[in-house]
Amino acid sequence: MEDIQEVVSLSYIAKEFFGKDRTWLYKKINGSMAFTEDELKILAIALKSIGNRFIDTSASLG
């Protein structure tokens, strides 16, 4: 997750996909709090969704 933290807003992911604040997500990512299976699934969906937005935007430019 370290490699995407500088590219993607963890605050956005926390709010839009979990209904939480960024502190909550940082604790999960840093291992202070464990992810549940369902949370990991949601995180995967969030990253895929955001990735698709990057792909769509890139495609529209060229």
CYANA upper distance limits for C-alpha pairs under 8 A (distance plus 0.5 A):
  1 MET  CA      5 GLN  CA      6.89
  1 MET  CA     29 ILE  CA      7.78
  2 GLU  CA      6 GLU  CA      8.13
  3 ASP  CA      7 VAL  CA      8.22
  4 ILE  CA      8 VAL  CA      6.34
  5 GLN  CA      9 SER  CA      7.33
  5 GLN  CA     10 LEU  CA      7.19
  9 SER  CA     13 ILE  CA      7.09
 10 LEU  CA     14 ALA  CA      6.53
 10 LEU  CA     22 ARG  CA      6.65
 10 LEU  CA     25 LEU  CA      7.56
 10 LEU  CA     26 TYR  CA      8.16
 11 SER  CA     15 LYS  CA      6.68
 11 SER  CA     21 ASP  CA      6.94
 11 SER  CA     22 ARG  CA      4.89
 11 SER  CA     25 LEU  CA      8.27
 12 TYR  CA     16 GLU  CA      6.30
 12 TYR  CA     17 PHE  CA      8.47
 12 TYR  CA     22 ARG  CA      8.25
 13 ILE  CA     17 PHE  CA      5.97
 13 ILE  CA     18 PHE  CA      7.59
 13 ILE  CA     43 LEU  CA      8.49
 13 ILE  CA     46 ALA  CA      7.25
 14 ALA  CA     18 PHE  CA      5.66
 14 ALA  CA     19 GLY  CA      6.67
 14 ALA  CA     20 LYS  CA      5.62
 14 ALA  CA     21 ASP  CA      6.07
 14 ALA  CA     22 ARG  CA      5.98
 14 ALA  CA     24 TRP  CA      7.97
 14 ALA  CA     25 LEU  CA      6.34
 15 LYS  CA     19 GLY  CA      5.00
 15 LYS  CA     20 LYS  CA      5.52
 15 LYS  CA     21 ASP  CA      6.29
 15 LYS  CA     22 ARG  CA      7.82
 17 PHE  CA     42 ILE  CA      7.54
 17 PHE  CA     43 LEU  CA      8.21
 17 PHE  CA     46 ALA  CA      7.07
 18 PHE  CA     42 ILE  CA      8.32
 20 LYS  CA     24 TRP  CA      6.94
 20 LYS  CA     25 LEU  CA      8.06
 21 ASP  CA     25 LEU  CA      7.47
 22 ARG  CA     26 TYR  CA      6.58
 23 THR  CA     27 LYS  CA      6.70
 24 TRP  CA     28 LYS  CA      6.95
 25 LEU  CA     29 ILE  CA      6.64
 26 TYR  CA     30 ASN  CA      6.40
 27 LYS  CA     31 GLY  CA      6.57
 27 LYS  CA     32 SER  CA      5.45
 27 LYS  CA     33 MET  CA      6.07
 28 LYS  CA     32 SER  CA      6.52
 28 LYS  CA     33 MET  CA      5.26
 28 LYS  CA     34 ALA  CA      6.14
 28 LYS  CA     35 PHE  CA      6.52
 29 ILE  CA     33 MET  CA      8.37
 35 PHE  CA     39 GLU  CA      6.23
 35 PHE  CA     40 LEU  CA      6.65
 36 THR  CA     40 LEU  CA      6.80
 37 GLU  CA     41 LYS  CA      6.89
 38 ASP  CA     42 ILE  CA      6.76
 39 GLU  CA     43 LEU  CA      6.57
 40 LEU  CA     44 ALA  CA      6.66
 41 LYS  CA     45 ILE  CA      6.77
 42 ILE  CA     46 ALA  CA      6.59
 43 LEU  CA     47 LEU  CA      6.68
 44 ALA  CA     48 LYS  CA      6.65
 45 ILE  CA     49 SER  CA      6.52
 46 ALA  CA     50 ILE  CA      6.64
 47 LEU  CA     51 GLY  CA      6.43
 48 LYS  CA     52 ASN  CA      6.58
 49 SER  CA     53 ARG  CA      6.93
 50 ILE  CA     54 PHE  CA      6.99
 51 GLY  CA     55 ILE  CA      6.79
 52 ASN  CA     56 ASP  CA      6.53
 53 ARG  CA     57 THR  CA      6.57
 54 PHE  CA     58 SER  CA      6.54
 55 ILE  CA     59 ALA  CA      6.60
 56 ASP  CA     60 SER  CA      6.75
 57 THR  CA     61 LEU  CA      7.08
 58 SER  CA     62 GLY  CA      7.42
